[in-house]
Each structure stands twice: as C-alpha cells, then as structure tokens.
C-alpha cells in the first residue's frame, strides 16, 4: 500500500451513477479486507450485507429510513445522498451460531460470549465491541479502494427503526458507500460549506494526551 494513500481520501456525498466499478473488483476488495481484518477471538461479530448497482429501490428505502426529520437541512430530502452509491456495504449485528473451536472450548469452561447467545447478541456492550471492529474493516477497505481510485463514504445515520425494514438482518450499525465521485459535483464547494457551517475537527491538543 502507498504510504500516503489516505491523503487522497475525501468524503463522497455524490456518486457517479453511470461510471460504476466492476462488481468483481468490489467483491475482491471486500474479500481481501475480510482476510486482513483483525477480530477478537476471530469471531467477526458483525454481518455484512452488500447492495450493488441493481438495488436502486432498496437504496431509496434505505435513504428514507436513514433520514431523520430533525436533521433536515438545506439539502432537504437529499441529506444522505451518499446512500445512493453504486455499492452499499451495510454492517449489522450478528448472532453467531457456529463459533470457532477455540471459542467453543472457552464456552465449555464457562466463559460467556454474548454474541453467541440469541438473547444477548444485540446487547449494547456487544454492539460497541462490534463497532470498533467494523471501524477497522472500513479503514482497510478504504485503503484498498483508494488504490483502485474508488471513492468512499461513511454513514452512521442508521435505519431509525430496526424492526421497520426487512432488507438487512438484525440491527444496522454502520454503512459504507463505494463508487466513483460524481464529476458534475464540486467537492471543494461541499468542503467549503462544511467549514463555513463550523463542522471542523477540534484542536489536536484537546484530543491527544501525551504522558
């Protein structure tokens, strides 16, 4: 991987709907990420559902379910346009029914794994742990995508009501978008708008503490 590959990353709000990455390329990137990503006890406590370019109706519903009325801005109904990307990689909770041998042995010794229990796999502690691992998955996939000049976006506006959709199993935790940036849109205008609105990072000294 290029040392400075992440300097080329930009948050993509609008994706090209005509120039679309080949499915075999996206599939290869996701599978390579799966092989590389670390996971506590190698459980992979999250489920990944991928919607390709052919699933336009599902994406329209996902945008609708992920748009909170209280968050409506000048973008109006297009608040989460990144969810119309050619590829959506949706991460949700996973009930693990067949853990690896190491985990099974630990469970026999009385060690609890909530993600392996149907009544507990949606527990908040499980979702927090899964979210950390999802973040690692997304950053690896981002770097691999950038090496192929494929743009990305992240969405944490989850489906408001997990019970109100049947497209994805269990509770949605995170969504990653993949495709090419729409050349008819100006990234600079979008970036300037975020800065003008005051949506900037805090000072580094307020976040990083050296001891």
N, C-alpha and C positions, 0 to 999 in steps of 0.2 A: 504494500500500500504506500502511496505517496505520503511523505511526512506531513505536508501541509494541505492534505486533501480536504479537511473540514473547513478551511478558509474559503472554499468555493461553495459552501452550503448557504442557501438562502431559504427563508420561509416562503413556500409557494402557495399563494392564495388562489391563483387561477391556473388551471392545467389545459394544455392543448388537447382538444377533442378529436383532432384529425391525425396528428402525428403521434402515434402511440407505440411505446416499447413492445417488442415481441413478447408474447406470453412465456416462451421458453427461456427468455433471458431473465424475466422476473422470477419465474419458478426456480431457476438455478441460483439466483441471488438469495432467495428465501431459504432454500435448502442448504446452501453453503453457510448461511448465518446460523441455522439450526445446529450444524455440525460444530461451529465455533463457539457458540454462546455458552457461558458457564451457568450452572444451576445447582443450588444446594441439594446434595444427595442425588443429583441428576434426575430430579423429579419432573422438571418443566411444569410448574403449577399453573399454567395458563393454556388456553385453547386459542388457536389461530384460525380465523375464517377469512378467506380471500375472495373478494368480489372483483371480477375482471371487467373489461370494457362492455361486455354484453349485458351487464346487470344495471342498466340505467334506471329502471323503475325502482329497483331496490335502493339505489343510491338516493333517489328523490325522496323516498320514505325515510331513509337514514338522516338526510338533511333536515327533514321536517321534525323528526323525533329528537334531533340533537340541537335544535334552535329554541332557546328559551326566550319567551316574550320579553322578559325583563332586561334581556341583553341586546335587544334590537337597537341598532344604531343607524347611521347614515347609509349603511349597506343594506338595510331593510331585510327582506326575505333572503338575500344572498349572503347573510352573515357567515355561513360556513360553506362557502363555495369550494373550498379545498376538498370537500367530501364528494365532489363530482369528478374527482380524479379518475383516470383510467383504471387504476388498481387501488383498492382499499384493503389494507391488512388490519383486521379487527381482532383485538385481543380481549378475551373474556375469561371468567373463572373456569377452572376445570376440575371436575370430580374424578380423581384418579382411582380406577378400579383394579388396575394391574401394575402396581409399583415394581421396581426392580428388586432383585433378590436381597440386596443389602438392606433396603428399607423393610422388606417383609421380615427379615431376621430381627431387625430392631423393633418392629411392631410386636413380634412374638415375645420380646423381652420386656414388653410393657411400655415402650416409648410411643407416644402419640404423634400421629401425623394428621392434622385436621383436614388437610386437602384430600386425604384418603377416606374421610368419613362424610357420608352424604348429608348428615345433619349439621356439619361444620365447615364444609369446603367454601361456603360463602361468608364465613366469619371475617370480620374487619381485619384481624391480625393476618389472616391468610391473604387477603387482598392487598395489604400493604407489602408483604413479602413478595407476592407475585408481581406487583407493580415495579418493584426495584429490578427484578429480573427482566421484565418487559422493557424497561429503560435500556438495559444493556443490549438486549436483542435489537432494539430500534437503532441504537448508535452503530452497531456493527453493520446492520443492513444499510444504514445511511452512507457509511464509508464505501461499502461495496457498490451502492447505487451511483455515488458520485464518480467512481472510477469508470462508470459507463455513461457518464453525463446525464444521468437520470435524476430528476429533481424530487424533493420530498416535502412533506408537511406533516404536522402532528396535531391531533385534536383530542382534547381531554373533556370536551363537552359530550358526555356520554348520552346514550339514549335515556331520556328522562325517566321513563317507566320501563324497567326490565321486563315486566310482565305484559307490556303493551306491544311487543314485537315477537315474531317467530322466525326471523331471518338468521339470528345468531343464537347459539345455545348459551344459556346461563347469563350472568351479568357482565355487561361490557365495561372494560376498564380503560381502554385506550384505543385510538385509531391512528394508523399511519397511512399517508397517501403517497402514491408513486406515479410518476409520469414525466412529461416534458413541460416546462413552463410555457404558458401561452404567450407567443411573441407579440401579440397585439396589445398586451398589457404592459404597463411600466412598473417594474419592481421598485425603481427609485421613488416614484410617486407614493407607492404603498409604504415604503420605509420612511419617507419624509412625513407621511401622515401619522404614523405611529409615534415618531419623535415629537411632532407638533402636539399630539394629544397627551404627551407626557409618559408614554409607555416605554420607559427606558430601564436598563438594569440599575441596581443600587451600586453605590461605590464599593469597589473591591475590598476596601479596608473594613467595611461593615459586614462582610460575609466570610472572609478568610482570616482566621486567627492563628498566629504562629506562637508556639510555646518554647 
